[in-house]
């Protein structure tokens, strides 16, 4: 048995080994040994053997070829590592890639559904490793491609979704750790039920939902908008369902990664800094946690507590609800009656989970409403596509789960309500059978009482508006002076929000120094290489513009050699930020008793 490695070496020596000269393709007469690589024609991607982190195991993978930080985007044998440097990759005459260990055993292989005549394997400029017939550059005719078998990374041009013909899932699964690329516990995939949306799962439990596709974006990701960096599309036809991104500037390095902590994040390579920049991430706050408010509840990150019941619903377990245990969700205050029900409109939210749903691409909204009314177990309806005044029909059955407030969302959902709940509706609900005189009297009395209430509120609002006008005048004055605050208020440099975002790596978690009731503090580096500490006040803070100005004034007056120096501030939109000089984290007594 000890002669087997020697025999293998002799066998492969008869083949053409890939040399140091960069090539992007191999045929059945060539092979790749540990230390050899093939490189895409433009040099962007490289395929070869590597060891991740502190691991000594060897894996076959693809990484970026032009950047100094090795960033692996695909791994072949993630579940079956090599324990030495004697692995060999070759392509068989049947068009199958095989990875052999030192004993000649196949530890990983690709597959193909049809026979090959003259197969080759090529690493394309997109990062896609493709097995194909020699000379055939049509991807539709490929025998196998790595883009159909993602690991933890989606590159531009890759699909995240499912083939409706073969049932193949194009999904991401995190690495187990930085040293182990085997399958971790976090998966990002197309939901296998209802009208499609993307889900992030931890094991078998849903951790996050993207919300359904509304024709423009996923309803739970309002930040997905037309931009100068990348284009995106969602395809839903008879053959396949998938989401895909493509770069506007093909020279950029861009990747979408599912990480071990459950985040799905987009990164872009910054050449000047020689590092990856976190561009955007899903699962951004507590309201993105799946079904945090239970059935028929909704989450509003601007409220405290964040959970509340939908209008017409009450907590199922008030005692638990009052101690912020929202798992049991909410139930209807008035049961549905089927024949006399109506609908209440709700907008500016992430659409509920579609696990129990039905859809039609051809119905209009009125047909959708009538169909829902005909089915006593239908609890809500909506358009599928919000473009061009809306089209299609989506019906929900049973509880409405995983709703959150997102003011930018344009899609409207109509929630089925008992007739009595709609008598005091605010006009947003569509109500049926409302011609009885008794109901009219109730409506008139409600309108009158509401009018009296508004008169009282008008007095309170007038006082509040005067205060707001005063704050706006101050804010307007600040915005007209981008470099310095108004001298009557402060004599401090004014920083631009974009400058601070760049300095702190977009306020990344890695730059965070600490946080408290006021907000968070981040370490940053300006373009002139000055290090700064950025105090970003929480948007939930009750501190107004006047209080913020007073705080800055006091700090300016208290400038002292033993106090951290205030360098400036930023007031832009809802942001209120103070910028201090950055001091290393050392003990204060070193400075106080330095001369003793």
TILOSE-569808 format. One record per residue (C-alpha): x negated, y, z. Coordinates in nm, 4 decimals, padded with zeros to 6 digits, always signed. Layout:
- X / Y / Z
...
% end
This chain:
- +00.0000 / +00.0000 / +00.0000
- -00.2935 / +00.2355 / +00.0598
- -00.3665 / +00.2298 / -00.3142
- -00.0288 / +00.3746 / -00.4101
- -00.1323 / +00.7443 / -00.3759
- -00.4429 / +00.6719 / -00.5882
- -00.2331 / +00.4988 / -00.8552
- +00.0104 / +00.7905 / -00.8573
- -00.2775 / +01.0327 / -00.8966
- -00.4079 / +00.8355 / -01.1925
- -00.0603 / +00.8229 / -01.3465
- -00.0017 / +01.1956 / -01.3203
- -00.3527 / +01.2663 / -01.4491
- -00.2382 / +01.1126 / -01.7770
- +00.0300 / +01.3794 / -01.7981
- -00.0260 / +01.7474 / -01.8691
- -00.0558 / +01.9287 / -01.5373
- +00.0618 / +02.2918 / -01.5213
- -00.2549 / +02.5001 / -01.5200
- -00.3342 / +02.8388 / -01.3702
- -00.2099 / +03.0050 / -01.6892
- +00.1380 / +03.1432 / -01.6129
- +00.4123 / +02.9548 / -01.7929
- +00.7893 / +02.9546 / -01.7378
- +00.8818 / +02.6133 / -01.8811
- +00.7859 / +02.2465 / -01.8479
- +00.8763 / +01.9401 / -02.0525
- +00.8717 / +01.5661 / -01.9887
- +00.4967 / +01.5511 / -02.0545
- +00.4178 / +01.8044 / -01.7809
- +00.4501 / +01.8162 / -01.4034
- +00.4013 / +02.0559 / -01.1114
- +00.1852 / +01.9598 / -00.8139
- +00.1516 / +02.1442 / -00.4841
- -00.0538 / +02.4561 / -00.5638
- +00.0834 / +02.4854 / -00.9187
- +00.3636 / +02.7285 / -01.0057
- +00.5731 / +02.8319 / -01.3012
- +00.6567 / +03.2028 / -01.3367
- +00.9488 / +03.3693 / -01.5167
- +00.8546 / +03.5535 / -01.8356
- +00.8676 / +03.8972 / -01.6676
- +00.6860 / +03.7767 / -01.3545
- +00.9793 / +03.8523 / -01.1227
- +01.0323 / +03.4977 / -00.9941
- +00.7987 / +03.2084 / -00.9174
- +00.8663 / +02.8395 / -00.8516
- +00.6349 / +02.6186 / -00.6497
- +00.5710 / +02.4621 / -00.3103
- +00.5744 / +02.6617 / +00.0145
- +00.5873 / +02.6304 / +00.3948
- +00.8345 / +02.8623 / +00.5714
- +00.7323 / +03.0550 / +00.8824
- +00.5276 / +02.8441 / +01.1233
- +00.6360 / +02.5143 / +00.9709
- +00.3822 / +02.2775 / +00.8157
- +00.6451 / +02.1023 / +00.6050
- +00.6385 / +02.1631 / +00.2305
- +00.9387 / +02.2597 / +00.0204
- +01.0006 / +02.3242 / -00.3489
- +01.1497 / +02.6682 / -00.3899
- +01.1832 / +02.9928 / -00.5839
- +01.0608 / +03.3276 / -00.4518
- +00.9879 / +03.6799 / -00.5744
- +00.6587 / +03.6880 / -00.7617
- +00.5789 / +04.0597 / -00.7582
- +00.6200 / +04.1557 / -00.3925
- +00.3724 / +04.0900 / -00.1080
- +00.6357 / +03.9629 / +00.1365
- +00.7203 / +03.6076 / +00.0381
- +01.1004 / +03.6016 / +00.0128
- +01.2445 / +03.2640 / -00.0805
- +01.5768 / +03.2728 / -00.2668
- +01.6320 / +02.9034 / -00.3421
- +01.5149 / +02.5720 / -00.1930
- +01.5459 / +02.2343 / -00.3652
- +01.4675 / +01.9825 / -00.0905
- +01.5999 / +02.1823 / +00.2047
- +01.7213 / +01.8630 / +00.3791
- +01.4239 / +01.6387 / +00.2860
- +01.0919 / +01.8205 / +00.3423
- +00.7531 / +01.6868 / +00.2414
- +00.5077 / +01.6340 / +00.5279
- +00.1976 / +01.6804 / +00.3138
- +00.0735 / +01.8571 / -00.0002
- +00.1086 / +01.5590 / -00.2340
- +00.4539 / +01.6366 / -00.3701
- +00.5123 / +01.6377 / -00.7474
- +00.7957 / +01.7827 / -00.9579
- +00.8665 / +01.6456 / -01.3039
- +01.1539 / +01.6182 / -01.5518
- +01.2653 / +01.2784 / -01.6825
- +01.3620 / +01.1906 / -02.0377
- +01.7270 / +01.1864 / -01.9182
- +01.7023 / +01.5559 / -01.8272
- +01.6845 / +01.5072 / -01.4493
- +01.4437 / +01.6999 / -01.2273
- +01.2877 / +01.4722 / -00.9647
- +01.0690 / +01.5558 / -00.6657
- +00.8372 / +01.2726 / -00.5630
- +00.6477 / +01.2237 / -00.2381
- +00.3023 / +01.0655 / -00.2058
- +00.4470 / +00.7137 / -00.2277
- +00.6340 / +00.7894 / -00.5503
- +00.9754 / +00.7921 / -00.3829
- +01.2334 / +01.0399 / -00.5095
- +01.3231 / +01.2729 / -00.2196
- +01.5305 / +01.5177 / -00.4270
- +01.6769 / +01.5253 / -00.7759
- +01.9112 / +01.7264 / -00.9955
- +02.1858 / +01.5611 / -01.1957
- +02.3466 / +01.5845 / -01.5351
- +02.6799 / +01.4726 / -01.6753
- +02.5544 / +01.4015 / -02.0261
- +02.2448 / +01.2462 / -02.1854
- +01.9551 / +01.4592 / -02.3071
- +01.7435 / +01.4261 / -02.6221
- +01.4489 / +01.6583 / -02.5607
- +01.4980 / +01.8170 / -02.2167
- +01.2962 / +02.1026 / -02.0686
- +01.3123 / +02.2977 / -01.7410
- +01.2732 / +02.6761 / -01.7575
- +01.2629 / +02.9481 / -01.4898
- +01.4558 / +03.2417 / -01.6374
- +01.4005 / +03.6114 / -01.5660
- +01.7221 / +03.6056 / -01.3611
- +01.5673 / +03.3569 / -01.1144
- +01.7788 / +03.0712 / -01.2519
- +01.6006 / +02.7355 / -01.2941
- +01.7695 / +02.5728 / -01.5949
- +01.7464 / +02.2230 / -01.7390
- +01.8405 / +02.2349 / -02.1072
- +01.7705 / +02.0970 / -02.4505
- +01.4535 / +02.2438 / -02.5979
- +01.5370 / +02.5567 / -02.7996
- +01.8967 / +02.5852 / -02.6754
- +01.9233 / +02.9141 / -02.4837
- +02.3011 / +02.9058 / -02.4343
- +02.3609 / +02.8671 / -02.0585
- +02.7025 / +02.7170 / -02.1277
- +02.5211 / +02.4167 / -02.2793
- +02.2734 / +02.3699 / -01.9936
- +02.2373 / +02.0258 / -01.8359
- +02.1836 / +02.1691 / -01.4864
- +02.1031 / +02.5078 / -01.3296
- +02.0001 / +02.6208 / -00.9812
- +02.2513 / +02.9100 / -00.9942
- +02.5257 / +02.6483 / -00.9478
- +02.3603 / +02.5225 / -00.6288
- +02.2921 / +02.8281 / -00.4080
- +02.1220 / +02.7916 / -00.0709
- +02.1424 / +03.1010 / +00.1530
- +02.1022 / +03.3653 / -00.1200
- +02.3098 / +03.4982 / -00.4089
- +02.1129 / +03.6811 / -00.6799
- +02.2603 / +03.9174 / -00.9406
- +02.4439 / +03.7054 / -01.1961
- +02.5191 / +03.4178 / -00.9547
- +02.8774 / +03.3176 / -00.8833
- +03.0275 / +03.2948 / -00.5362
- +03.3430 / +03.0893 / -00.5752
- +03.4680 / +02.7596 / -00.7142
- +03.5173 / +02.5705 / -01.0396
- +03.8849 / +02.4776 / -01.0776
- +03.7877 / +02.2009 / -01.3240
- +03.5121 / +02.0155 / -01.1355
- +03.5952 / +02.1397 / -00.7842
- +03.2324 / +02.2464 / -00.7355
- +03.1839 / +02.5143 / -00.4678
- +02.9355 / +02.7946 / -00.5278
- +02.8731 / +02.8933 / -00.1665
- +02.5949 / +03.0105 / +00.0630
- +02.4770 / +02.8344 / +00.3790
- +02.2297 / +02.9959 / +00.6168
- +01.8926 / +02.8485 / +00.7018
- +01.8800 / +02.6672 / +01.0359
- +01.5957 / +02.8985 / +01.1433
- +01.3175 / +03.1116 / +00.9975
- +01.0965 / +02.7996 / +01.0002
- +01.3605 / +02.5540 / +00.8787
- +01.5548 / +02.6062 / +00.5510
- +01.7859 / +02.3105 / +00.6120
- +02.1576 / +02.3836 / +00.6310
- +02.2448 / +02.6080 / +00.9234
- +02.5805 / +02.6589 / +01.0905
- +02.6972 / +02.9646 / +00.8895
- +02.8635 / +02.9305 / +00.5491
- +03.0000 / +03.1985 / +00.3151
- +03.2486 / +03.0581 / +00.0652
- +03.5740 / +03.1090 / -00.1198
- +03.8640 / +03.0166 / +00.1098
- +03.9945 / +02.6734 / +00.0022
- +04.3582 / +02.7713 / +00.0570
- +04.6192 / +03.0270 / -00.0509
- +04.5422 / +03.3316 / -00.2640
- +04.1618 / +03.3501 / -00.2693
- +03.9477 / +03.5568 / -00.0380
- +03.5971 / +03.5057 / +00.0982
- +03.5411 / +03.3599 / +00.4434
- +03.2369 / +03.3273 / +00.6674
- +03.2556 / +03.0109 / +00.8748
- +03.0635 / +02.9002 / +01.1806
- +03.0876 / +02.5246 / +01.1606
- +03.4547 / +02.4576 / +01.0912
- +03.5782 / +02.7830 / +01.2478
- +03.6476 / +03.0999 / +01.0462
- +03.4319 / +03.3835 / +01.1760
- +03.5174 / +03.6574 / +00.9233
- +03.7473 / +03.7182 / +00.6239
- +03.6883 / +03.9560 / +00.3365
- +04.0610 / +04.0055 / +00.2804
- +04.2286 / +03.9209 / -00.0507
- +04.1222 / +04.0749 / -00.3826
- +04.3603 / +04.3640 / -00.4643
- +04.2387 / +04.4284 / -00.8196
- +03.9767 / +04.6809 / -00.7089
- +03.8019 / +04.5175 / -00.4118
- +03.8485 / +04.2765 / -00.1233
- +04.0984 / +04.4464 / +00.1082
- +03.8749 / +04.3980 / +00.4132
- +03.5686 / +04.5536 / +00.2477
- +03.6720 / +04.9098 / +00.1514
- +03.3048 / +05.0071 / +00.1117
- +03.2962 / +04.8040 / -00.2112
- +03.3384 / +05.0833 / -00.4648
- +03.1915 / +05.1737 / -00.8047
- +02.8327 / +05.2801 / -00.7411
- +02.5080 / +05.3488 / -00.9308
- +02.3324 / +05.0394 / -00.7893
- +02.5394 / +04.7402 / -00.8964
- +02.8557 / +04.6406 / -01.0792
- +03.0901 / +04.3739 / -00.9491
- +03.3740 / +04.1596 / -01.0778
- +03.6265 / +03.9061 / -00.9539
- +03.7345 / +03.6416 / -01.2043
- +04.0420 / +03.4249 / -01.1475
- +04.1463 / +03.2098 / -01.4423
- +04.2359 / +02.8496 / -01.5267
- +03.8735 / +02.7358 / -01.5187
- +03.7161 / +02.9145 / -01.2234
- +03.7481 / +03.1666 / -00.9390
- +03.4424 / +03.3682 / -00.8448
- +03.2927 / +03.6987 / -00.7322
- +02.9761 / +03.8216 / -00.9057
- +02.7441 / +04.1217 / -00.8944
- +02.5076 / +04.2560 / -01.1609
- +02.2444 / +04.5292 / -01.1323
- +02.2623 / +04.8545 / -01.3260
- +01.8813 / +04.8798 / -01.3144
- +01.7510 / +04.5313 / -01.3956
- +01.4081 / +04.6130 / -01.2504
- +01.5478 / +04.6336 / -00.8968
- +01.5134 / +04.3461 / -00.6508
- +01.8543 / +04.2769 / -00.4960
- +01.9875 / +03.9849 / -00.2929
- +02.2970 / +03.8914 / -00.0922
- +02.2069 / +03.6715 / +00.2049
- +02.3982 / +03.4667 / +00.4616
- +02.2002 / +03.4923 / +00.7838
- +02.1826 / +03.2731 / +01.0952
- +02.3612 / +03.5389 / +01.3079
- +02.6721 / +03.5223 / +01.0872
- +02.6092 / +03.8399 / +00.8874
- +02.6405 / +03.8514 / +00.5094
- +02.4083 / +04.1326 / +00.4076
- +02.2810 / +04.2971 / +00.0873
- +01.9126 / +04.3909 / +00.0677
- +01.7162 / +04.5960 / -00.1852
- +01.3379 / +04.6144 / -00.2115
- +01.1842 / +04.9589 / -00.1480
- +00.8545 / +04.9749 / -00.3321
- +00.7192 / +05.2797 / -00.1454
- +00.7728 / +05.1172 / +00.1943
- +00.6891 / +04.7677 / +00.0718
- +00.9848 / +04.6309 / +00.2668
- +01.3468 / +04.5214 / +00.2305
- +01.6177 / +04.7798 / +00.3049
- +01.9510 / +04.6657 / +00.4471
- +02.1945 / +04.8211 / +00.1980
- +02.5280 / +04.7031 / +00.3375
- +02.6735 / +04.4263 / +00.5490
- +03.0081 / +04.2618 / +00.6116
- +03.1281 / +04.1922 / +00.9650
- +03.0393 / +04.5447 / +01.0799
- +03.2378 / +04.5827 / +01.4043
- +03.4570 / +04.4049 / +01.6574
- +03.7688 / +04.4335 / +01.4388
- +03.5990 / +04.2206 / +01.1731
- +03.6122 / +03.9209 / +01.4067
- +03.8641 / +03.6783 / +01.2637
- +04.2126 / +03.7024 / +01.4231
- +04.0794 / +03.8922 / +01.7260
- +04.4314 / +04.0213 / +01.8013
- +04.6097 / +03.6928 / +01.7406
- +04.9213 / +03.6330 / +01.5307
- +05.1246 / +03.9421 / +01.4338
- +04.8761 / +04.1753 / +01.6006
- +04.6442 / +04.4266 / +01.4399
- +04.3055 / +04.5725 / +01.5281
- +04.2179 / +04.9430 / +01.5191
- +03.8532 / +05.0143 / +01.5973
- +03.9405 / +05.3770 / +01.6773
- +04.1789 / +05.2742 / +01.9574
- +04.1191 / +05.1545 / +02.3101
- +04.2001 / +04.8761 / +02.3548
- +04.1511 / +04.7835 / +01.9905
- +04.4465 / +04.5429 / +01.9696
- +04.8162 / +04.6208 / +01.9418
- +05.1293 / +04.4430 / +01.8174
- +05.2859 / +04.5227 / +01.4817
- +05.5913 / +04.7480 / +01.4992
- +05.8852 / +04.5330 / +01.6096
- +05.6644 / +04.2766 / +01.7844
- +05.5682 / +04.2361 / +02.1525
- +05.2890 / +04.0425 / +02.3281
- +05.3665 / +03.6730 / +02.3607
- +05.1918 / +03.6669 / +02.6971
- +05.2047 / +04.0199 / +02.8481
- +04.9923 / +03.9201 / +03.1478
- +04.7090 / +03.7928 / +02.9252
- +04.7491 / +04.0857 / +02.6863
- +04.7076 / +04.3391 / +02.9667
- +04.3689 / +04.1883 / +03.0589
- +04.2525 / +04.2016 / +02.6922
- +04.3114 / +03.8325 / +02.6230
- +04.4823 / +03.8677 / +02.2860
- +04.4507 / +03.5086 / +02.1645
- +04.8242 / +03.4322 / +02.1974
- +04.9109 / +03.7268 / +01.9755
- +05.2577 / +03.8776 / +01.9393
- +05.6120 / +03.7560 / +01.8734
- +05.9185 / +03.9261 / +01.7260
- +06.1188 / +04.1438 / +01.9584
- +06.4304 / +04.0519 / +01.7584
- +06.4521 / +03.7156 / +01.5751
- +06.5182 / +03.7154 / +01.2006
- +06.8716 / +03.6419 / +01.0815
- +06.7873 / +03.5671 / +00.7174
- +07.1041 / +03.7109 / +00.5611
- +07.0816 / +04.0595 / +00.7112
- +06.7065 / +04.1179 / +00.7207
- +06.5147 / +04.4038 / +00.5615
- +06.1541 / +04.5136 / +00.5265
- +05.9215 / +04.7661 / +00.6858
- +05.6343 / +04.9037 / +00.4776
- +05.2817 / +04.8999 / +00.6142
- +04.9815 / +05.0556 / +00.4387
- +04.6186 / +05.1319 / +00.5162
- +04.5387 / +04.7827 / +00.6461
- +04.3445 / +04.4698 / +00.5572
- +04.5941 / +04.2201 / +00.4176
- +04.6782 / +03.9150 / +00.6365
- +04.5303 / +03.5715 / +00.5865
- +04.6872 / +03.3838 / +00.2936
- +04.6642 / +03.0296 / +00.4330
- +05.0444 / +02.9983 / +00.4092
- +05.1320 / +03.1945 / +00.0974
- +05.2641 / +03.1774 / -00.2585
- +05.1852 / +03.4033 / -00.5531
- +05.2909 / +03.4891 / -00.9060
- +05.0920 / +03.7030 / -01.1472
- +05.3957 / +03.7949 / -01.3591
- +05.6569 / +03.9210 / -01.1090
- +05.7096 / +04.2904 / -01.0349
- +05.7579 / +04.4264 / -00.6827
- +06.1400 / +04.4235 / -00.6935
- +06.1461 / +04.0615 / -00.8089
- +05.8945 / +03.9833 / -00.5366
- +06.1199 / +04.1408 / -00.2722
- +06.4267 / +03.9483 / -00.3892
- +06.2324 / +03.6209 / -00.3933
- +06.1201 / +03.6793 / -00.0361
- +06.4783 / +03.7539 / +00.0758
- +06.5958 / +03.4265 / -00.0788
- +06.3488 / +03.2307 / +00.1348
- +06.4356 / +03.2532 / +00.5049
- +06.0809 / +03.1574 / +00.6073
- +05.9216 / +03.4354 / +00.3999
- +05.7819 / +03.6941 / +00.6417
- +05.6200 / +03.9517 / +00.4090
- +05.5512 / +04.0375 / +00.0465
- +05.3146 / +04.2556 / -00.1547
- +05.1794 / +04.3237 / -00.5017
- +04.8801 / +04.1126 / -00.6019
- +04.7118 / +04.3893 / -00.7993
- +04.7357 / +04.7574 / -00.7020
- +04.6069 / +04.8869 / -01.0362
- +04.8420 / +05.0548 / -01.2826
- +05.1194 / +05.1092 / -01.0248
- +05.1025 / +04.7489 / -00.9071
- +05.1754 / +04.4045 / -01.0496
- +05.2165 / +04.0454 / -00.9386
- +05.3714 / +03.9041 / -00.6224
- +05.2302 / +03.7553 / -00.3041
- +05.4574 / +03.6056 / -00.0363
- +05.3547 / +03.5198 / +00.3202
- +05.5209 / +03.2488 / +00.5289
- +05.4949 / +03.2209 / +00.9059
- +05.2803 / +03.4428 / +01.1279
- +05.0738 / +03.7302 / +00.9904
- +04.7140 / +03.6793 / +01.0996
- +04.3936 / +03.8885 / +01.0903
- +04.5208 / +04.2403 / +01.0148
- +04.3067 / +04.5450 / +01.0845
- +04.3479 / +04.9171 / +01.0205
- +04.1492 / +05.0427 / +00.7200
- +04.2771 / +05.3852 / +00.6205
- +04.1166 / +05.3773 / +00.2758
- +04.3172 / +05.0740 / +00.1623
- +04.5929 / +05.1567 / -00.0853
- +04.7672 / +04.8191 / -00.0935
- +05.1072 / +04.8093 / +00.0793
- +05.2648 / +04.5123 / +00.2525
- +05.6369 / +04.4845 / +00.3300
- +05.7027 / +04.2994 / +00.6557
- +06.0370 / +04.1288 / +00.7075
- +06.2303 / +04.2629 / +01.0061
- +06.5644 / +04.1978 / +01.1739
- +06.8341 / +04.4468 / +01.0728
- +06.8522 / +04.6056 / +01.4190
- +06.4774 / +04.6794 / +01.4124
- +06.5215 / +04.8826 / +01.0943
- +06.7970 / +05.1094 / +01.2301
- +06.5342 / +05.3291 / +01.3933
- +06.2863 / +05.2910 / +01.1085
- +06.0798 / +05.5951 / +01.0145
- +06.1724 / +05.5740 / +00.6467
- +05.8814 / +05.3544 / +00.5447
- +06.0908 / +05.0375 / +00.5659
- +06.3195 / +04.9112 / +00.2913
- +06.6514 / +04.8269 / +00.4585
- +06.9586 / +04.6452 / +00.3267
- +07.3290 / +04.6493 / +00.4233
- +07.3262 / +04.9815 / +00.6101
- +07.6672 / +05.1312 / +00.5319
- +07.8454 / +05.0818 / +00.8632
- +07.9597 / +05.3979 / +01.0386
- +07.8211 / +05.2849 / +01.3715
- +07.4750 / +05.2572 / +01.2206
- +07.5133 / +05.6006 / +01.0612
- +07.5985 / +05.7546 / +01.3999
- +07.2929 / +05.5945 / +01.5523
- +07.0769 / +05.7269 / +01.2689
- +07.2182 / +06.0812 / +01.3049
- +07.1689 / +06.0843 / +01.6814
- +06.8172 / +05.9509 / +01.6366
- +06.7360 / +06.2240 / +01.3841
- +06.8728 / +06.4954 / +01.6167
- +06.6815 / +06.3712 / +01.9179
- +06.3708 / +06.3385 / +01.7065
- +06.4143 / +06.6987 / +01.5875
- +06.4349 / +06.8240 / +01.9468
- +06.1266 / +06.6243 / +02.0333
- +05.9385 / +06.7748 / +01.7400
- +06.0272 / +07.1268 / +01.8547
- +05.8661 / +07.0526 / +02.1885
- +05.5658 / +06.8991 / +02.0204
- +05.5315 / +07.2038 / +01.7959
- +05.4404 / +07.4172 / +02.0959
- +05.1737 / +07.1719 / +02.2046
- +05.0442 / +07.1389 / +01.8503
- +05.0119 / +07.5152 / +01.8059
- +04.7769 / +07.5344 / +02.1059
- +04.5816 / +07.2359 / +01.9802
- +04.5547 / +07.3777 / +01.6262
- +04.4109 / +07.7043 / +01.7556
- +04.1380 / +07.5094 / +01.9286
- +04.0764 / +07.3041 / +01.6157
- +04.0528 / +07.6205 / +01.4030
- +03.7915 / +07.7524 / +01.6400
- +03.5930 / +07.4290 / +01.6088
- +03.6270 / +07.4357 / +01.2303
- +03.4890 / +07.7878 / +01.2156
- +03.1862 / +07.6730 / +01.4082
- +03.1489 / +07.3650 / +01.1863
- +03.1853 / +07.5749 / +00.8679
- +02.9170 / +07.8088 / +00.9864
- +02.6896 / +07.5130 / +01.0512
- +02.7548 / +07.3608 / +00.7097
- +02.6743 / +07.6883 / +00.5313
- +02.3290 / +07.6818 / +00.6887
- +02.1756 / +07.3435 / +00.6019
- +01.8329 / +07.4152 / +00.7536
- +01.9126 / +07.6149 / +01.0700
- +02.2128 / +07.6399 / +01.2996
- +02.3808 / +07.9773 / +01.3386
- +02.1486 / +08.1965 / +01.5449
- +02.4340 / +08.3172 / +01.7627
- +02.4843 / +07.9541 / +01.8726
- +02.1483 / +07.7774 / +01.8537
- +01.7994 / +07.8321 / +01.7249
- +01.7301 / +07.4739 / +01.6229
- +01.6341 / +07.3107 / +01.2918
- +01.9253 / +07.1393 / +01.1194
- +01.8564 / +06.7869 / +00.9868
- +02.0373 / +06.6295 / +00.6931
- +02.2259 / +06.3037 / +00.7630
- +02.0668 / +06.1376 / +00.4608
- +01.7176 / +06.2199 / +00.5906
- +01.8002 / +06.0611 / +00.9258
- +01.9539 / +05.7527 / +00.7614
- +01.6365 / +05.7036 / +00.5588
- +01.4148 / +05.7617 / +00.8632
- +01.5997 / +05.5004 / +01.0714
- +01.6389 / +05.2408 / +00.7958
- +02.0092 / +05.3268 / +00.7732
- +02.0470 / +05.3140 / +01.1537
- +01.9494 / +04.9464 / +01.1514
- +01.9636 / +04.7215 / +01.4555
- +01.5865 / +04.6702 / +01.4287
- +01.5350 / +05.0446 / +01.4878
- +01.7703 / +05.0665 / +01.7863
- +01.5970 / +05.1698 / +02.1123
- +01.9054 / +05.1487 / +02.3332
- +02.2669 / +05.2480 / +02.3786
- +02.5086 / +05.3715 / +02.6411
- +02.8481 / +05.5322 / +02.6824
- +02.7368 / +05.8298 / +02.4699
- +02.6299 / +05.6187 / +02.1716
- +02.2995 / +05.4732 / +02.0445
- +01.9353 / +05.5864 / +02.0171
- +01.7231 / +05.4849 / +01.7174
- +01.3543 / +05.5152 / +01.6388
- +01.2800 / +05.6861 / +01.3072
- +00.9906 / +05.8006 / +01.0907
- +01.0200 / +06.1170 / +00.8803
- +00.8569 / +06.1598 / +00.5402
- +00.5711 / +06.3543 / +00.7042
- +00.5147 / +06.0393 / +00.9214
- +00.6370 / +06.2091 / +01.2399
- +00.8050 / +05.9609 / +01.4725
- +01.1399 / +06.0695 / +01.6151
- +01.4104 / +05.9429 / +01.8506
- +01.7598 / +05.9861 / +01.7058
- +02.0506 / +06.0083 / +01.9514
- +02.3672 / +05.9277 / +01.7517
- +02.6803 / +06.0085 / +01.9492
- +02.9540 / +05.7474 / +01.9311
- +03.2523 / +05.8461 / +01.7179
- +03.4674 / +05.7214 / +02.0058
- +03.3069 / +05.9750 / +02.2392
- +03.5436 / +06.2440 / +02.3637
- +03.2732 / +06.5084 / +02.3380
- +03.3893 / +06.7856 / +02.1032
- +03.1893 / +07.0319 / +01.8981
- +03.1826 / +07.2906 / +02.1798
- +03.0520 / +07.0383 / +02.4313
- +02.7923 / +06.9169 / +02.1832
- +02.6757 / +07.2753 / +02.1198
- +02.6540 / +07.3442 / +02.4945
- +02.4475 / +07.0269 / +02.5497
- +02.2044 / +07.1335 / +02.2790
- +02.1802 / +07.4852 / +02.4304
- +02.0996 / +07.3502 / +02.7762
- +01.8314 / +07.1171 / +02.6404
- +01.6705 / +07.4023 / +02.4461
- +01.6586 / +07.6173 / +02.7616
- +01.5045 / +07.3284 / +02.9595
- +01.2091 / +07.2729 / +02.7247
- +00.9047 / +07.1772 / +02.9375
- +00.5753 / +06.9996 / +02.8836
- +00.6948 / +06.7068 / +03.0972
- +01.0293 / +06.6779 / +02.9167
- +01.0961 / +06.5189 / +02.5794
- +01.1087 / +06.7917 / +02.3183
- +01.4329 / +06.8499 / +02.1224
- +01.3373 / +06.8859 / +01.7556
- +01.6775 / +06.9575 / +01.6052
- +02.0275 / +06.8312 / +01.5471
- +02.2705 / +06.7208 / +01.2769
- +02.6427 / +06.7964 / +01.2457
- +02.7891 / +06.6463 / +00.9315
- +03.1427 / +06.5135 / +00.8965
- +03.2195 / +06.3117 / +01.2084
- +02.8520 / +06.2727 / +01.2931
- +02.6943 / +06.4590 / +01.5902
- +02.3250 / +06.3753 / +01.6293
- +02.0336 / +06.5073 / +01.8400
- +01.6740 / +06.4542 / +01.7260
- +01.3979 / +06.4302 / +01.9879
- +01.0261 / +06.3729 / +01.9650
- +00.9441 / +06.0029 / +02.0075
- +00.7303 / +05.9010 / +02.3041
- +00.5906 / +05.5459 / +02.3491
- +00.7696 / +05.3444 / +02.6155
- +00.5260 / +05.3976 / +02.9070
- +00.5696 / +05.4668 / +03.2762
- +00.6429 / +05.8290 / +03.3698
- +00.4014 / +05.8169 / +03.6682
- +00.1073 / +05.7919 / +03.4279
- +00.1794 / +06.1469 / +03.3234
- +00.2962 / +06.2842 / +03.6598
- -00.0058 / +06.1612 / +03.8557
- -00.2618 / +06.1780 / +03.5774
- -00.4936 / +06.4143 / +03.7673
- -00.4876 / +06.2333 / +04.1039
% end
